Amino acid sequence: MIHRQEAVIGGRVMSIETGRVAEQSSGAVLVRYGDTVILATAVGSDEPREGIDFFPLTVDVEERMYAAGKIPGGFIKREGRATEHAILACRLADRPLRPLFPKGYRNDVQIVITVLSVDQENDSDIMGIVGASAALSLSDIPFAGPVGAVRVGYIDDQLVINPLESQMSRSKLDLAIAGTADAVMMVEAGAKELPEDLMLEAVRFGHEALQDIIKMQEKLMQVSGKPKRPFNPAPVDEELHGRVAEFVRPRFEQAVNNPDKTARSQALSQVQDELVTELGTLYPDRLKDIINFYEKELKAYVRNTILDTATRPDGRDLKTIRPITCEVGLLPRTHGSALFTRGQTQVLSVVTLGSPGEEQILDGLGASESKRFMHHYNFPPFSTGESKPLRGPGRREIGHGALAERAVAAVIPSHEEFPYTIRAVSDVLSSNGSTSMGSVCGTTLSLMDAGVPIHAPVAGVAMGLITGEGERAGKWAVLSDIQGIEDALGDMDFKVAGTADGVTALQMDIKVKGITYDIMSKALEQAREGRMFIMEKMLDAIDAPREELSEYAPRIQTIKINPDKIGAVIGPGGKMIRKIQEESGAKIDIEDDGSVNVSATSSEAMQQALDAVRALTEEVEVGRIYTGTVRRLVDFGAFVEILPGKEGLVRTSQLADYQVNRPEDVVSVGDEITVMVIEVDGQGRINLSRRAALSGEMPTIEPEERGPARRGGPGGRSGGGYGMGREREGSVGGGRGPGGYNDRGGYGGNRERGGYNERDNRDRYGDRSSGGGFGQRRPMGGGSGNTGRGPSGPRRDNYGRPPERRW
């Protein structure tokens, strides 16, 4: 039976439906919001997996490209490895759900979220959290839900629940929040330097809004929920536990309290080895239980010491930041580099600048097609002193890289300010707490070293939480700049990044069933103090972006051309732009608005490419002097190419500042001469003058050179005048009347005398020996008197060149 619940969330109807599909799963729901639809299923194994000491929960997000009406790119036209967006969506759903399973639960649980339809307005990531919670709540899998989730934006100074994707460009906040009816379970946000109190208010606002989503799930549970399978944790051997505690507690004080991670690890390993040696002979079949009790005692010792004495394993108090050193410009040939060290956490960040065409292409379900700022994070095994096979980036690496990218993206200059593609890579060289926030700091330093004009420096810090149990219930402590042992044994990893003006990124993971607003407020306040301290250390190394880019970075110059000329630069099949790039060594990227970005590593390559683009797109200006090449000689002058594909006529009388009888007496084909444009007529034909270029004065075109306004010029029927006669009076290379330069033809010349035309459909001037003049002839028609278009095709422009040959 199909059951369905609806609620208005953010002004739009969200529905959760069960009973229609995937009946063999433990729990399955369809969630719809607008025209975005996701299927969420949950399946749990009947028996625990043997030999593991963790909860085997798997969350997968399957993005079907058909959901957006797309076919996957590449040669293999099907979905393959999960996209980066899908991996981030998996992590987003996993974090609020994991703490709500019973402690000690070891049965496999798999949640699969399949995106079936997207309208590119309603966020499928948030719906995935809701669907996963609903599927678990309806199943027989032990789960202390349900969980609701919403997205919060800040648009026009107002907090908005689940803003549309089209509205997010105007939003200063992108916050995802998930929680139960009583507490916040997960927060992840990107912001444009918003104050901490506004961030906390957004969390409250979102938590209130998600209550309706929780109520929908509760109603579905009442009508179609399955009874939860029983789960009884393994009984605790209190006697053995007491023996372990008695042995290790006196030894922990010396072993744990050490600021050096390696020395601490070695000391603790020694304690564990001694414990196994001591009790292993008494309990030879209980070694696993002995190790479990050892770990519980270690966790209790560290946590209780912090709560009772406000002293941490490395001797710091709750707020102190570990020693920080910052270096920039380490690598000689990179565009920007920095080494950020905080305690035993060390990150090398390197920035590379590229042309606009090197933006990352996004092949996913979203409307965005590319991004120009990328941050990639690597976590090699040597950073923790381990030896492991090197593999591609995992979910952790992708998640940490995306968090740092979001933190720094808020201060990246716009394309108009800095038209570069920017890639930052953070390689973790040593890890002992919050390498993601170390990446934020290192990336900021390397961007400044590269000369990227970021709006403000960004620093990040990770906060931890210790809550009391038993006799210490109700006590809690927020820790600044947590190290590895505090992260592993604590209750929260709360990462905050921002500038001096506000927060740019926030991520909260917890291991308990929610935290209070008082704890969040304290964590945000303490995080601001910590990141301001870190930022001061960063600014001691470099206090502003460098004025000049690295000599090895490409230079980019942008020019604007008429968008109608884009085809001229690209050429047929990209032939022209490839030629320019190959000959100059520069890269050219063209935008739809006519912006041409030329990037090159040398000024010579830059200038050569710019000159080539300008030559292809430049409009001929009357009165301007050009240096051109003589392409053809005719009886009445010379045709000179002054720009690529643009030629004009220099009449014999204009070839020199003295009388010239024949053009070949002054110039030859291939000569470079300086000419001035003296006229561009109504049909776009160009008249040039070498005499004017030599004198620097614009000549007056004499009437006898133009010819009579309506009738052909001198020369009678067989001659070729330069006039503006009508078509029936001024012959167009085949007309019967006297020659003339008219509105449908060219420079004089009748059919017997030829002229400048295109008799054989080739892009060339008429044969010089055929006489005649400079004309624009249509493709040949039938009959000697044809002056119309004729059967052979449409009229051609640009001196008779076919459209595909104009450039």
URFENHU-V576918 format. One record per backbone hydrogen bond with DSSP energy under -1.0 kcal/mol. NH is the residue of the N-H (numbers start at 1). CO is the residue of the C=O. If there is no record, write none. Layout:
BEGIN
NH:CO + NH:CO
END
This chain:
BEGIN
3:18 + 5:16 + 7:14 + 9:12 + 12:9 + 14:7 + 15:32 + 16:5 + 17:30 + 18:3 + 25:22 + 26:42 + 27:42 + 29:40 + 30:17 + 31:38 + 32:15 + 33:36 + 36:33 + 37:117 + 38:31 + 39:114 + 40:29 + 41:112 + 42:27 + 43:110 + 45:108 + 49:106 + 57:55 + 58:109 + 60:111 + 62:113 + 64:115 + 67:64 + 68:65 + 69:66 + 70:65 + 78:76 + 87:83 + 88:84 + 89:85 + 90:86 + 91:87 + 92:88 + 93:89 + 94:90 + 95:91 + 98:94 + 100:97 + 101:98 + 105:102 + 109:56 + 110:43 + 111:58 + 112:41 + 113:60 + 114:39 + 115:62 + 116:37 + 117:37 + 118:67 + 127:123 + 128:124 + 129:125 + 130:126 + 131:127 + 132:128 + 133:129 + 134:130 + 135:131 + 136:132 + 137:133 + 138:134 + 139:135 + 144:100 + 148:179 + 150:177 + 152:175 + 153:160 + 155:158 + 158:155 + 160:153 + 162:151 + 165:121 + 167:164 + 170:167 + 171:168 + 172:154 + 174:190 + 175:152 + 176:188 + 177:150 + 178:186 + 179:148 + 180:183 + 184:515 + 185:178 + 186:178 + 187:508 + 188:176 + 189:506 + 190:174 + 191:504 + 192:172 + 194:503 + 199:195 + 200:196 + 201:197 + 202:198 + 203:199 + 204:200 + 205:201 + 206:202 + 207:203 + 208:204 + 209:205 + 210:206 + 211:208 + 214:210 + 215:211 + 216:212 + 217:213 + 218:214 + 219:215 + 220:216 + 221:217 + 222:218 + 223:219 + 224:220 + 225:221 + 226:138 + 229:140 + 238:236 + 241:237 + 242:238 + 243:239 + 244:240 + 245:241 + 246:242 + 247:243 + 248:244 + 249:245 + 252:248 + 255:251 + 256:252 + 257:253 + 258:256 + 264:260 + 265:261 + 266:262 + 267:263 + 268:264 + 269:265 + 270:266 + 271:267 + 272:268 + 273:269 + 274:270 + 275:271 + 276:272 + 277:273 + 278:274 + 279:275 + 280:276 + 283:279 + 286:283 + 290:286 + 291:287 + 292:288 + 293:289 + 294:290 + 295:291 + 296:292 + 297:293 + 298:294 + 299:295 + 300:296 + 301:297 + 302:298 + 303:299 + 304:300 + 305:301 + 306:302 + 307:303 + 308:304 + 309:305 + 310:306 + 312:316 + 315:312 + 325:341 + 327:339 + 329:337 + 338:349 + 339:327 + 340:347 + 341:325 + 342:345 + 343:323 + 345:342 + 346:430 + 347:340 + 348:427 + 349:338 + 350:425 + 351:336 + 352:423 + 354:421 + 358:355 + 359:356 + 360:371 + 362:369 + 371:360 + 374:422 + 376:424 + 378:426 + 383:380 + 384:381 + 385:382 + 386:381 + 398:394 + 399:395 + 400:396 + 401:397 + 402:398 + 403:399 + 404:400 + 405:401 + 406:402 + 407:403 + 408:404 + 409:405 + 411:408 + 418:414 + 420:418 + 421:354 + 422:372 + 423:352 + 424:374 + 425:350 + 426:376 + 427:348 + 428:378 + 429:346 + 430:346 + 431:383 + 438:434 + 439:435 + 440:436 + 441:437 + 442:438 + 443:439 + 444:440 + 445:441 + 446:442 + 447:443 + 448:444 + 449:445 + 450:446 + 452:447 + 454:452 + 455:411 + 459:498 + 461:496 + 463:494 + 464:479 + 466:477 + 468:475 + 472:469 + 473:470 + 475:472 + 477:466 + 479:464 + 480:318 + 481:462 + 482:462 + 487:483 + 488:484 + 489:485 + 490:486 + 491:465 + 493:509 + 494:463 + 495:507 + 496:461 + 497:505 + 498:459 + 499:502 + 503:194 + 504:497 + 505:497 + 506:189 + 507:495 + 508:187 + 509:493 + 511:491 + 514:512 + 515:184 + 520:516 + 521:517 + 522:518 + 523:519 + 524:520 + 525:521 + 526:522 + 527:523 + 528:524 + 529:525 + 530:526 + 531:527 + 532:528 + 533:529 + 534:530 + 535:531 + 536:532 + 537:533 + 538:534 + 539:535 + 540:536 + 541:538 + 542:538 + 546:448 + 553:550 + 555:600 + 557:598 + 559:596 + 561:594 + 565:562 + 566:563 + 569:565 + 570:566 + 571:567 + 574:571 + 575:572 + 577:570 + 578:574 + 579:575 + 580:576 + 581:577 + 582:578 + 583:579 + 584:580 + 585:581 + 587:599 + 589:597 + 591:595 + 594:591 + 596:559 + 597:589 + 598:557 + 599:587 + 600:555 + 606:602 + 607:603 + 608:604 + 609:605 + 610:606 + 611:607 + 612:608 + 613:609 + 614:610 + 615:611 + 616:612 + 617:613 + 618:614 + 623:677 + 624:621 + 626:675 + 628:673 + 629:641 + 630:671 + 631:639 + 632:639 + 634:637 + 637:634 + 638:650 + 639:632 + 640:648 + 641:629 + 642:646 + 643:646 + 646:643 + 648:640 + 649:686 + 650:638 + 652:636 + 654:651 + 655:652 + 665:662 + 666:663 + 667:663 + 670:630 + 671:668 + 673:628 + 675:626 + 676:689 + 677:624 + 678:687 + 679:687 + 681:685 + 684:681 + 687:679 + 688:649 + 689:676 + 690:654 + 691:654 + 693:689 + 694:690 + 695:691 + 696:692 + 705:702 + 706:702 + 707:703 + 719:715 + 724:708 + 726:710 + 730:726 + 731:738 + 733:749 + 742:740 + 747:774 + 748:746 + 754:750 + 756:773 + 757:755 + 764:762 + 770:767 + 771:768 + 786:783 + 801:798 + 805:802 + 806:803
END
